[in-house]
Amino acid sequence: MRNLLYASVGFLIVLLIVAAAVLYALVLRPLPRTEGVIALAGLSAPVRVLRDRWGVPHLYAQTEHDLLIAQGFVQAQDRMWQMETNRRLAAGRLSEIVGEKAIDVDRFARTVGFLRAAKAEVAAADTQSRVMLDAFATGVNAYLSLHRGNLPLEFRVLGVEPEPWQPADSLAWGKFMAFMGGKNWQEEIVRAMLVHRLGAERASALLERIESPLSAASVEGDGLQKAVSSLLRGWPGISGGASNNWAVHGSRTETGAPLMANDMHLPLHVPSIWYEMQLSGGALDVVGLSLAGTPLIAAGHNRHLAWGITFAYIDNQDLFVERLDPGVEGRYLYRGQWLPVEIVEEPIRVKGRAEPVNHRVWVTKHGPLLNLPGEPMTGKRQALALKWTAHEPGDMIGHLYRLNRAANVAESRAIAAEWTEPAVNLVFADTEGDIGYALGARVPIRSTGHGIGPFTGWTGENEWKGAVPAGQMPSYANPAEGFVVTANDRIRIPGFQRYLSADFAPGYRAERIAQVLSTGGPASVESFRQLQGDLLCLPAQQFVSAIEGFSAKDPEAETLLALLRAWDREMSPESVGAAVYSVLYYRLLENTFRDDLGELTETFFGVGLTALQPLNRFSGHSRVILLSLMTEPGSKWFDDTRTDQRETLGMILEKSLEETTAFLKHRLGPAPEGWQWGRLHTVQIEHPLGRIWPLDRLLNIGPFAGGGHFCTVAQSSVMPGMDFTLNGWAVSNRHIYDLNDWDNSLGSIVPGQSGMAGSPHYKDQVELWRKVAHHPLYFSREKVETEAVHVLELVPGKE
């Protein structure tokens, strides 16, 4: 017995030693060196890297070239696996490392052609942009060279050997992000499906409630559904989202200097899409947010200027219905002639398969065909071509570099006027006291005057006629109200008449921000912090007002109405009213539209059409339409066509209240005081490998109670349906820039700076995110030196 005990203890000790060794080798050993000296090939002089207690690196170099080499190296230290998956996602090469389940994602990425567009932009880049891209790639490759046998956990688990980083890898990710933030083509398809389902007159009457006209083209609905069927796959959503930014003039602040805020809304994943850092060298001295895998700072401030970005939601994509030759493969009709399609061979290598998947992309003069030639649209053998501004070479890096160096609002507005992609609203504030706005995008000039497709492609009558000239792009400075706000809402510039989009976000967030800025006292960093966490839901007031006069027959349903009327309209995690509102709203959507829309219902409610984008903009449109209909209780839309009687809003409301009660009891228990929004709206921040046991325990963060809504300033979103977890997008960063004292600026990202689970910075900002708190974002060299907890020196090494 004693021998057995000794053997068991010995086995346990050996097991613990082995586990500790594995933990060290896979999790701890790959952690980056943050102190000492590292020699890097390509550097001409030493670069100092000072990290603060939150893991934010501040890079100091003598030249910009050395600075960008160091940026590539330092990003790779914390985010190499993320950078690897990002470039594979954009290039359509995920199947090589995860197998068959990624084939559809890869097909879509290859079809759209993010990497093809990136390579074309690299080839067209001027010398300055190419040098910057090459320098950044040199830094990433220096990391890979030094860590071949010591890469992060994910590389080891999946057996991935990363290839050298290429300049096109950085731009491909930029193109991918531009696409995810500008997905108007999906809404064109939804409108065409609505026409087919409802007829043009009824669909038009519905869409007029969101000022959203119909397509000028007649597209066969069944064929359209077939055309996109191959895109409807169950891959987890990668991107898409929304954002807020605002700037307040010094005349309305406590210090007399401007203040600026920016928080961007994206799906929450491990690690954060953002990486905070400071770049100081040559003419650059800038701090803020970078995108892992891309050079420079995407949003932040330099010595003179702060800028923030939100997706502009402008229409820079169109769908063209191409007529294919039924007798000769590979030809399409254009202006009376059969033209050959360009065929691009895109073989997809798949882990576990000996032979690649043969994928062909057919490209017409309007762009790549989204549906495969082997799956044509029914009827006249048609296909959908995607025309997108970013398919043409732009100058993403060049314009970003000039913005990183801009001296004031006037200069930054001029830079924005030449901007290419991604399409963004830029808000500025400078140390001269000015604030301003500019749209940064290529805005197509269309023969039709609008971009509400799909358009017929074979007539040649619906072509683009270039882009809006720089001198005509929307822009202004120092508005009379003393502040500038954007929140993906409709762009309204006095005198600007050109079509921009029909698919802006509802204006509730922008309205709420403007409301607070207009009625509050002088703005301060603290008041900005509070506004970034604002949970007041403006459409909830409209919703509750619309049902104010109704009473329910069922006592439990009447209890819900009483809870709503007493509710403060705050979407806080502990709110019962917020939970009732959210569930009831969705039940009303279902009971109003399901009978009319059938299989189109989920798409109309916002389910994205592709494997990558979880939501389309009808997630907002459908809700605004319902609110509008609720002002007409007798509308035919409330009549359930599946019954013999004529239903009204009151009858549909009664049914929806009963369903809401049953759902809340089932999910949260019988007592209404337990029906808290945060218990439904839980948050889990997942790592891409977090679906694998036991990596889920190591890599995922949460779950915990969440707050917010589509329409709150502190935004969060859910997928359509009865799963109210935070599975759409949410606030991914919060930054506030104080132009009176740059060292008084604040920042945060979620969950943290590092992408490696063994790092203290893997999730150290989660509590900041939950509490709407921030960390200091120091800028002056003196303050950075004082607050640094790690100092690393990068020195020139051998090639």
C-alpha positions in Angstrom: 0.0 0.0 0.0 2.8 2.4 0.9 4.6 1.6 -2.4 1.4 2.3 -4.3 1.1 5.7 -2.4 4.7 6.5 -3.2 4.2 5.6 -6.9 1.0 7.7 -7.1 2.8 10.7 -5.6 5.7 10.2 -7.8 3.5 10.0 -10.9 1.7 13.2 -9.8 5.0 15.0 -9.4 6.2 13.9 -12.8 2.8 14.9 -14.3 3.1 18.4 -12.7 6.7 18.8 -13.9 5.7 17.8 -17.5 2.7 20.2 -17.3 4.9 23.0 -16.1 7.5 22.2 -18.8 4.8 22.3 -21.5 3.3 25.5 -20.1 6.7 27.1 -20.1 7.6 25.9 -23.6 4.3 26.8 -25.2 3.0 29.8 -23.2 5.8 31.5 -21.3 9.0 31.0 -23.3 7.6 32.8 -26.5 6.8 36.0 -24.5 8.7 39.0 -25.9 11.8 40.4 -24.5 11.0 43.8 -23.2 14.4 44.7 -21.6 18.0 44.5 -22.7 19.5 44.7 -26.2 18.3 43.0 -29.4 20.2 43.3 -32.7 18.0 43.8 -35.8 19.0 43.5 -39.4 18.2 46.6 -41.3 18.6 49.2 -38.6 21.0 52.1 -39.2 21.1 53.3 -35.5 19.7 52.2 -32.1 16.0 52.5 -31.4 14.7 52.7 -27.8 11.4 50.9 -26.9 9.9 52.1 -23.6 6.8 50.2 -22.4 4.5 51.5 -19.7 2.5 49.4 -17.1 -0.2 48.7 -19.7 2.3 47.3 -22.2 2.0 50.3 -24.5 5.4 50.7 -26.4 6.8 54.1 -27.1 9.4 53.9 -29.9 12.2 56.5 -30.3 14.4 56.3 -33.4 16.7 58.7 -35.3 15.1 58.1 -38.7 11.6 57.3 -39.9 13.0 54.2 -41.7 14.4 52.8 -38.5 11.2 53.7 -36.7 9.0 51.7 -39.1 11.4 48.7 -38.9 11.0 48.9 -35.1 7.3 49.2 -35.4 7.1 46.0 -37.4 9.3 44.2 -34.9 7.4 45.4 -31.8 4.0 44.6 -33.3 5.2 41.1 -34.1 6.5 40.7 -30.6 3.0 41.0 -29.2 0.7 40.1 -32.1 2.5 37.8 -34.6 -0.2 35.1 -34.6 -2.9 37.7 -35.1 -0.9 39.2 -38.0 -0.5 35.7 -39.5 -4.2 35.0 -39.3 -5.1 38.5 -40.6 -3.0 38.1 -43.7 -4.3 34.6 -44.3 -7.9 35.7 -43.9 -7.4 38.5 -46.4 -5.5 36.3 -48.9 -7.9 33.4 -48.7 -5.4 31.0 -47.1 -7.0 29.9 -43.9 -7.7 26.5 -45.2 -4.0 25.8 -45.3 -3.9 25.8 -41.5 -7.4 24.9 -40.3 -8.7 22.6 -43.0 -12.0 22.2 -44.8 -14.1 24.4 -42.6 -12.4 27.5 -44.0 -12.8 26.7 -47.7 -15.9 28.9 -48.1 -14.2 31.8 -46.4 -11.2 31.4 -48.6 -13.3 31.2 -51.7 -15.0 34.5 -50.8 -11.7 36.3 -50.0 -10.2 35.0 -53.3 -13.3 36.0 -55.3 -13.4 39.6 -53.9 -9.6 39.7 -54.4 -8.2 41.6 -51.4 -4.7 40.3 -52.1 -4.9 40.9 -55.8 -6.0 44.5 -55.1 -3.2 44.9 -52.5 -0.5 43.7 -54.9 -1.8 46.1 -57.6 -1.6 49.0 -55.1 2.0 48.0 -54.1 3.0 47.9 -57.7 1.5 51.4 -58.2 2.9 52.9 -55.0 5.3 55.8 -55.1 8.8 55.4 -53.8 8.0 56.9 -50.3 5.1 54.5 -49.7 7.0 51.5 -50.9 10.0 52.3 -48.7 7.7 52.5 -45.6 6.0 49.2 -46.4 9.4 47.6 -47.0 10.7 48.9 -43.7 7.7 47.6 -41.7 8.1 44.2 -43.4 11.8 44.2 -42.6 10.9 44.6 -38.9 8.4 41.8 -39.0 10.8 39.5 -40.7 13.5 40.3 -38.2 11.2 39.0 -35.5 10.5 35.8 -37.5 14.2 35.3 -38.1 14.9 35.6 -34.3 12.0 33.4 -33.2 11.8 30.5 -35.7 12.0 27.9 -32.9 10.2 30.0 -30.3 6.9 31.2 -31.9 3.7 31.7 -29.9 1.4 28.9 -28.8 -0.9 29.0 -31.8 1.9 28.4 -34.3 3.0 25.3 -32.4 -0.5 23.9 -31.9 -1.4 24.2 -35.6 2.1 23.4 -36.9 2.3 26.7 -38.9 5.6 27.9 -40.3 5.1 31.6 -41.2 6.4 32.8 -44.5 8.3 36.1 -44.7 6.1 39.2 -44.4 5.4 41.1 -47.6 4.3 44.7 -48.2 1.1 43.4 -49.9 0.2 41.6 -46.6 -0.2 44.9 -44.9 -2.3 46.4 -47.6 -4.4 43.3 -48.1 -5.5 43.6 -44.4 -6.2 47.3 -45.1 -8.4 46.3 -48.1 -10.1 43.7 -46.0 -11.0 46.2 -43.3 -12.2 48.7 -45.9 -14.5 46.0 -47.3 -15.9 45.1 -43.9 -16.6 48.7 -43.1 -18.3 49.4 -46.5 -20.7 46.6 -47.4 -23.4 48.4 -49.3 -23.6 45.5 -51.8 -25.4 43.4 -49.3 -28.1 45.9 -48.8 -28.6 46.1 -52.6 -29.3 42.3 -52.6 -31.7 42.6 -49.7 -33.7 45.3 -51.5 -33.8 43.2 -54.7 -35.1 40.3 -52.6 -37.7 42.5 -51.1 -39.0 43.5 -54.5 -39.2 39.9 -55.6 -41.0 38.9 -52.4 -43.4 41.8 -52.0 -43.6 43.5 -55.4 -42.0 46.9 -56.2 -44.9 49.0 -54.9 -45.2 47.3 -51.5 -41.4 47.1 -51.1 -41.0 50.7 -52.0 -43.7 51.8 -49.5 -41.8 49.9 -46.8 -38.4 51.3 -47.6 -39.6 54.9 -47.9 -39.8 54.8 -44.1 -35.9 54.9 -44.0 -35.5 57.1 -47.1 -34.1 54.1 -49.0 -35.2 53.9 -52.6 -35.3 50.7 -54.7 -33.0 49.5 -57.4 -33.4 50.8 -60.9 -32.8 47.3 -62.2 -35.2 44.4 -62.3 -33.5 41.3 -60.9 -35.0 37.9 -60.7 -35.4 37.2 -57.0 -35.1 33.4 -57.1 -31.9 33.6 -59.1 -30.6 36.3 -56.8 -31.1 34.0 -53.9 -29.3 31.2 -55.8 -26.4 33.6 -56.7 -25.6 34.3 -53.0 -26.4 30.9 -51.6 -22.8 29.8 -51.6 -21.9 32.8 -49.4 -24.3 31.9 -46.6 -22.1 29.8 -44.4 -21.6 29.4 -40.6 -18.2 30.9 -40.2 -17.9 33.2 -37.1 -18.2 36.8 -38.0 -14.9 38.6 -38.3 -15.5 42.2 -38.8 -18.0 45.0 -39.6 -19.2 47.5 -37.0 -19.7 51.1 -36.2 -18.0 53.9 -34.2 -18.3 57.3 -32.5 -16.1 60.4 -32.7 -16.5 63.9 -31.6 -14.5 67.1 -31.1 -15.5 70.2 -29.0 -14.1 73.6 -29.6 -12.2 75.3 -26.8 -14.9 77.9 -26.3 -17.0 75.0 -24.9 -14.4 73.3 -22.7 -13.1 73.9 -19.2 -9.5 74.5 -20.3 -10.2 76.7 -23.4 -8.5 74.2 -25.6 -10.3 71.6 -27.8 -11.0 68.1 -26.7 -11.5 65.1 -28.9 -12.9 61.5 -28.3 -13.0 58.4 -30.4 -14.4 54.9 -29.7 -14.7 52.4 -32.5 -17.1 49.4 -32.5 -16.1 46.0 -33.8 -16.6 42.4 -32.9 -14.8 41.6 -29.7 -12.0 39.0 -30.2 -8.7 38.0 -28.5 -6.5 39.9 -29.2 -7.9 43.4 -29.9 -7.9 44.5 -33.5 -6.1 47.6 -32.2 -2.5 48.0 -30.9 -1.6 51.2 -29.0 1.9 52.6 -29.5 3.9 55.8 -30.0 6.2 56.4 -33.0 8.8 59.1 -32.6 11.6 59.5 -35.2 12.4 61.8 -38.1 9.4 64.0 -38.7 7.1 61.6 -37.0 6.0 62.0 -33.3 2.6 60.4 -33.0 0.7 58.2 -30.6 -2.5 56.2 -30.7 -4.0 53.2 -32.4 -2.3 51.1 -35.0 -3.7 48.1 -36.8 -1.7 44.9 -36.2 0.1 44.2 -39.4 0.1 47.7 -40.8 2.5 50.6 -40.4 1.9 54.1 -38.9 -0.9 55.2 -36.6 -4.5 54.9 -37.8 -6.1 57.2 -35.2 -4.5 59.3 -32.5 -2.5 62.5 -32.2 0.8 64.1 -33.0 2.3 67.3 -31.5 -0.3 69.5 -33.2 -3.3 67.5 -34.3 -5.7 64.9 -33.0 -7.9 62.9 -35.3 -10.5 60.1 -34.9 -12.2 57.9 -37.4 -15.6 56.2 -37.9 -16.7 54.1 -40.8 -18.5 56.5 -43.2 -21.0 54.0 -44.5 -20.9 55.6 -47.9 -21.8 53.7 -51.1 -18.6 52.8 -52.9 -19.8 49.4 -54.1 -22.3 48.4 -56.8 -23.6 45.1 -58.1 -24.0 44.6 -61.8 -26.1 41.8 -63.3 -24.0 40.3 -66.1 -25.6 38.3 -68.9 -23.4 35.3 -69.7 -23.3 33.7 -73.1 -25.4 30.5 -73.0 -23.5 28.9 -75.9 -19.9 29.9 -75.3 -18.3 29.5 -71.9 -16.5 32.5 -70.5 -18.2 35.3 -72.4 -20.5 38.1 -71.2 -22.6 40.7 -73.0 -21.7 44.3 -73.0 -23.1 47.0 -75.3 -24.1 44.4 -77.9 -20.8 42.5 -78.0 -19.8 39.2 -76.3 -16.6 40.0 -74.4 -14.3 37.4 -72.8 -14.2 37.3 -69.0 -10.8 37.4 -67.4 -10.3 34.1 -65.6 -8.1 34.1 -62.5 -6.9 30.8 -61.2 -7.0 30.7 -57.4 -6.1 27.2 -56.2 -6.8 26.8 -52.5 -4.6 24.5 -50.6 -6.4 22.7 -47.8 -4.8 21.1 -44.7 -5.4 17.3 -45.0 -6.0 17.3 -48.7 -3.3 16.1 -51.2 -4.7 18.3 -54.0 -5.8 21.9 -53.9 -9.4 23.0 -54.4 -9.6 24.5 -57.9 -11.2 27.9 -57.6 -11.7 30.2 -60.6 -12.6 33.8 -60.4 -14.4 35.3 -63.4 -13.8 39.0 -63.8 -15.8 41.4 -66.1 -15.2 45.1 -66.6 -17.4 45.6 -63.6 -15.4 43.4 -61.3 -15.3 39.8 -60.0 -18.4 37.6 -60.2 -19.7 36.8 -56.8 -21.6 33.7 -57.8 -19.5 30.9 -59.5 -20.0 30.3 -63.2 -21.1 26.8 -62.4 -23.9 28.2 -60.3 -25.5 30.9 -62.6 -28.6 32.8 -61.8 -31.7 31.1 -63.2 -33.5 32.3 -66.3 -31.1 34.1 -68.7 -27.8 32.8 -67.3 -26.9 35.8 -65.2 -24.2 36.5 -62.6 -23.5 39.3 -60.1 -20.3 41.3 -60.6 -19.0 43.5 -57.7 -17.6 46.9 -58.5 -15.7 48.5 -55.6 -13.5 51.5 -55.5 -10.7 49.6 -53.6 -10.2 47.2 -56.5 -8.3 50.1 -58.1 -4.9 51.1 -56.7 -5.1 53.9 -54.1 -2.6 55.3 -51.7 -3.6 54.1 -48.2 -0.1 54.3 -46.7 0.8 57.6 -48.4 -2.3 59.4 -47.1 -2.0 58.0 -43.7 1.6 59.1 -43.5 0.7 62.6 -44.4 -2.1 62.6 -41.8 0.4 61.3 -39.1 2.5 64.4 -39.9 -0.3 67.0 -40.4 0.1 70.3 -38.6 -3.5 71.5 -38.3 -7.1 71.1 -39.3 -6.8 72.9 -42.6 -3.9 70.6 -43.7 -5.7 67.5 -42.5 -8.9 68.4 -44.4 -6.8 68.7 -47.6 -5.3 65.3 -47.0 -8.7 63.8 -46.4 -9.9 65.2 -49.7 -7.4 63.0 -51.5 -8.0 59.9 -49.3 -8.8 56.6 -50.9 -9.7 53.7 -48.5 -11.1 52.8 -46.1 -14.1 55.2 -46.3 -14.1 57.1 -43.0 -15.4 60.1 -41.3 -12.4 62.0 -40.0 -12.9 64.4 -37.0 -10.0 66.8 -36.1 -8.8 69.1 -33.4 -5.6 71.1 -33.4 -3.5 73.1 -30.9 -4.3 76.3 -32.8 -7.9 75.9 -31.5 -9.7 74.6 -34.6 -11.9 71.6 -34.9 -13.2 70.1 -38.1 -14.7 67.3 -40.2 -13.8 65.7 -43.5 -15.0 62.6 -45.4 -12.1 60.5 -46.4 -13.1 58.3 -49.3 -13.4 57.8 -53.1 -17.0 58.7 -53.9 -18.1 57.3 -57.3 -19.9 59.6 -59.7 -22.6 57.4 -61.3 -24.5 57.8 -64.6 -27.7 57.0 -62.6 -27.0 59.6 -60.0 -27.3 57.0 -57.2 -25.9 53.6 -56.2 -29.1 51.7 -55.4 -28.4 48.6 -57.5 -28.2 45.9 -58.7 -27.8 47.5 -62.1 -28.0 45.8 -65.5 -24.4 45.4 -66.7 -24.9 44.5 -70.4 -26.4 47.9 -71.5 -23.4 50.0 -70.5 -25.8 52.7 -69.3 -25.0 52.5 -65.6 -21.3 53.1 -65.5 -19.2 55.1 -63.1 -17.8 58.4 -64.4 -14.8 58.8 -62.1 -14.9 60.1 -58.5 -15.9 63.3 -56.8 -13.0 65.8 -57.2 -11.0 66.6 -54.1 -12.2 70.2 -54.1 -15.8 69.1 -53.8 -15.5 66.5 -51.0 -17.5 67.1 -47.8 -15.5 69.0 -45.3 -15.9 71.9 -42.8 -14.3 73.6 -39.8 -15.4 75.3 -36.6 -19.2 74.9 -36.9 -21.4 77.4 -35.0 -22.6 74.8 -32.5 -19.0 74.4 -31.3 -18.7 70.7 -31.8 -18.4 68.0 -34.5 -20.0 64.6 -34.1 -20.1 61.5 -36.3 -21.6 58.1 -35.5 -22.0 56.4 -38.9 -25.1 58.5 -39.4 -26.2 60.4 -42.5 -23.6 62.9 -43.7 -25.4 66.3 -44.1 -23.2 69.0 -45.6 -25.0 72.2 -46.7 -24.6 72.7 -50.4 -23.3 69.1 -51.1 -25.8 67.6 -53.5 -24.1 64.4 -54.7 -25.4 61.0 -53.7 -23.4 59.4 -50.9 -25.4 56.5 -49.6 -28.9 55.1 -48.7 -27.5 52.9 -45.9 -26.3 55.1 -43.1 -26.8 54.0 -39.5 -29.8 55.4 -37.7 -28.9 58.8 -36.2 -29.7 57.9 -32.5 -26.1 57.8 -31.3 -25.1 61.0 -33.0 -28.3 62.7 -31.7 -27.6 61.6 -28.1 -24.0 62.8 -28.3 -25.1 66.1 -29.6 -27.8 66.3 -27.0 -25.3 65.9 -24.2 -22.7 68.3 -25.7 -25.4 70.9 -26.3 -27.0 70.9 -22.9 -24.1 70.1 -20.5 -21.7 72.5 -19.0 -18.2 73.1 -20.2 -16.7 69.8 -21.6 -13.9 68.1 -19.7 -12.0 64.8 -20.0 -14.3 63.5 -17.2 -17.5 64.5 -19.0 -16.2 62.9 -22.2 -15.5 59.7 -20.2 -19.0 59.7 -18.9 -20.4 60.2 -22.4 -18.4 57.3 -23.8 -20.2 55.1 -21.3 -23.7 56.6 -22.0 -26.4 53.9 -22.1 -29.5 56.0 -22.7 -31.5 54.4 -25.6 -33.3 57.2 -27.6 -35.5 54.9 -29.7 -36.8 53.2 -26.5 -38.7 56.4 -25.8 -40.4 56.2 -29.2 -41.1 52.6 -28.6 -42.7 53.1 -25.2 -44.6 56.1 -26.4 -46.1 54.1 -29.3 -47.6 51.5 -26.9 -48.5 54.0 -24.1 -52.3 53.7 -24.7 -52.4 50.0 -24.8 -53.5 47.6 -22.0 -53.1 43.9 -22.0 -55.7 41.3 -21.2 -53.2 39.0 -19.6 -52.0 40.2 -16.1 -48.5 39.1 -16.7 -48.4 41.0 -20.0 -49.7 44.1 -18.2 -46.8 43.7 -15.7 -44.4 44.0 -18.6 -46.1 47.1 -19.8 -45.8 48.6 -16.3 -42.1 47.7 -16.2 -41.5 49.4 -19.5 -43.4 52.6 -18.5 -41.4 52.8 -15.3 -38.1 52.1 -17.0 -35.5 54.9 -17.3 -34.5 53.9 -20.9 -31.0 53.0 -19.8 -29.5 49.8 -21.3 -27.5 49.0 -18.1 -26.6 45.4 -17.3 -28.8 45.4 -14.2 -31.9 46.9 -15.9 -35.0 44.8 -16.1 -36.7 47.3 -18.4 -33.8 46.9 -20.9 -34.3 43.1 -21.0 -38.1 43.4 -21.5 -37.6 46.1 -24.2 -35.0 44.0 -26.1 -37.0 40.8 -26.1 -40.4 42.5 -26.8 -38.9 44.5 -29.7 -37.7 41.3 -31.4 -41.0 39.5 -30.8 -42.8 42.4 -32.4 -40.4 42.3 -35.4 -41.1 38.6 -35.8 -44.8 38.8 -35.4 -45.1 41.8 -37.8 -42.9 40.6 -40.7 -42.5 36.8 -40.6 -45.8 36.1 -42.4 -45.0 38.5 -45.2 -41.2 37.8 -45.7 -40.9 34.1 -45.0 -37.3 32.9 -45.6 -36.2 36.5 -46.2 -37.0 37.4 -42.6 -33.6 36.9 -41.0 -31.9 38.8 -43.8 -34.3 41.7 -43.4 -33.6 41.7 -39.7 -29.9 42.0 -40.4 -28.3 38.6 -40.8 -25.2 39.1 -43.0 -25.1 37.4 -46.4 -21.4 36.4 -46.2 -19.5 34.0 -44.1 -17.5 36.9 -42.7 -19.9 39.7 -42.0 -22.3 38.8 -39.2 -24.7 41.7 -39.8 -26.0 43.8 -42.7 -27.4 47.3 -42.2 -30.9 46.1 -42.2 -30.2 45.3 -38.6 -30.9 49.0 -38.1 -33.2 49.6 -41.0 -35.8 47.0 -39.9 -36.0 48.4 -36.4 -36.5 51.9 -37.7 -39.2 50.7 -40.1 -41.0 48.9 -37.2 -40.9 52.1 -35.1 -42.4 54.0 -37.9 -45.2 51.4 -38.4 -46.0 51.5 -34.7 -47.3 55.1 -35.2 -50.0 53.5 -37.5 -51.7 50.8 -35.3 -54.0 49.8 -38.0 -51.3 49.2 -40.7 -51.8 46.2 -42.9 -48.3 45.1 -41.9 -49.6 44.1 -38.5 -52.2 41.7 -40.1 -51.0 38.1 -39.9 -51.8 36.8 -43.4 -51.7 33.2 -41.9 -55.0 33.8 -40.0 -58.6 34.6 -41.0 -58.9 37.7 -38.8 -57.4 41.2 -39.4 -54.8 41.8 -36.7 -53.8 45.3 -35.5 -50.8 46.5 -33.5 -52.7 45.9 -30.3 -53.3 42.3 -31.1 -49.7 41.7 -32.2 -48.5 43.5 -29.1 -50.6 41.2 -26.8 -49.1 38.1 -28.5 -45.6 39.5 -28.3 -46.0 40.3 -24.6 -47.1 36.8 -23.8 -44.1 35.4 -25.7 -41.8 37.8 -24.0 -43.0 36.7 -20.6 -42.6 33.0 -21.4 -39.1 33.6 -22.7 -37.9 35.6 -19.8 -39.4 33.0 -17.3 -37.7 30.2 -19.2 -34.3 31.9 -19.4 -34.1 33.9 -16.2 -36.6 32.4 -13.8 -40.1 33.3 -12.6 -39.3 36.5 -10.7 -39.3 39.8 -12.7 -36.6 41.3 -10.5 -34.2 38.6 -11.9 -34.9 39.6 -15.6 -31.8 41.7 -15.9 -30.4 42.7 -19.3 -26.8 41.7 -18.4 -28.0 38.1 -17.7 -29.2 37.9 -21.3 -26.6 40.2 -22.8 -23.5 38.3 -21.7 -20.1 38.9 -23.1 -17.5 36.3 -23.9 -14.3 37.5 -25.7 -13.2 34.6 -27.8 -9.8 33.6 -29.2 -9.9 32.0 -32.6 -8.7 28.7 -31.0 -11.0 29.1 -28.0 -13.5 26.6 -29.4 -11.1 23.8 -28.7 -10.9 22.2 -25.3 -8.9 22.8 -23.2 -7.6 25.9 -25.0 -11.0 27.6 -24.3 -10.1 27.7 -20.6 -6.7 29.3 -21.4 -7.6 31.6 -24.2 -11.2 32.9 -23.8 -12.2 35.7 -21.5 -15.5 35.9 -19.7 -18.4 35.5 -19.8 -19.7 38.5 -17.8 -22.7 40.7 -17.9 -22.8 43.3 -20.6 -24.8 46.5 -21.3 -25.7 48.7 -24.2 -27.7 48.4 -27.4 -27.5 49.1 -31.1 -28.5 52.7 -30.5 -26.7 53.7 -27.3 -23.5 55.7 -27.3 -21.8 52.8 -25.6 -22.9 50.6 -28.4 -23.3 46.8 -28.4 -25.2 44.6 -30.9 -26.7 41.2 -31.1 -27.5 38.8 -33.9 -31.1 38.7 -35.0 -33.0 36.0 -33.1 -33.5 35.0 -29.5 -29.9 34.8 -28.5 -29.2 38.1 -26.8 -25.6 37.6 -26.1 -23.2 40.3 -27.2 -22.4 38.4 -30.5 -22.3 41.3 -32.9 -20.0 44.2 -32.2 -19.2 46.5 -29.3 -16.9 49.3 -28.2 -13.3 48.1 -29.0 -11.4 51.1 -27.8 -12.0 54.4 -25.9 -9.6 57.3 -26.4 -9.8 61.0 -25.3 -7.3 63.5 -26.4 -6.7 66.7 -24.4 -5.2 69.4 -26.5 -4.4 71.5 -23.5 -2.0 68.9 -22.2 -1.3 65.8 -24.3 -0.1 63.9 -21.2 -3.6 64.2 -19.8 -5.0 62.1 -22.7 -6.5 58.7 -22.0 -6.8 55.4 -23.9 -7.9 51.8 -23.6 -8.5 48.8 -25.8 -10.1 45.5 -25.0 -8.9 43.0 -23.8 -5.2 44.2 -23.8 -2.0 44.8 -25.7 -0.7 41.3 -26.0 -2.0 38.4 -28.0 -0.2 35.8 -25.9 -2.1 34.2 -23.0 1.0 34.1 -20.7 1.4 37.9 -20.9 0.3 40.2 -18.1 -1.2 42.4 -20.8 -3.4 39.6 -22.4 -6.5 40.8 -20.6 -5.5 43.6 -18.2 -7.7 46.1 -19.8 -10.9 44.1 -19.5 -11.9 45.7 -16.2 -11.2 49.1 -17.7 -13.6 48.3 -20.5 -16.3 47.1 -18.2 -16.1 50.2 -16.0 -15.7 52.7 -18.8 -12.3 53.5 -17.4 -9.0 54.4 -19.2 -5.3 54.3 -18.7 -3.0 57.3 -19.2 -1.7 57.7 -22.7 1.5 59.7 -22.2 3.1 61.6 -25.0 6.0 63.8 -23.8 9.4 62.1 -23.7 9.9 63.2 -20.2 6.6 61.7 -18.9 7.2 58.5 -20.9 10.7 58.1 -19.5 9.4 58.6 -16.0 6.5 56.1 -16.3 8.4 53.4 -18.2 8.6 50.0 -16.6 10.5 48.2 -19.3 13.2 49.6 -21.6 14.4 47.7 -24.7 17.2 48.8 -27.0 17.1 47.6 -30.7 20.5 48.0 -32.3 21.8 47.4 -35.8 22.5 43.7 -36.6 24.0 41.7 -39.4 22.0 41.2 -42.5 
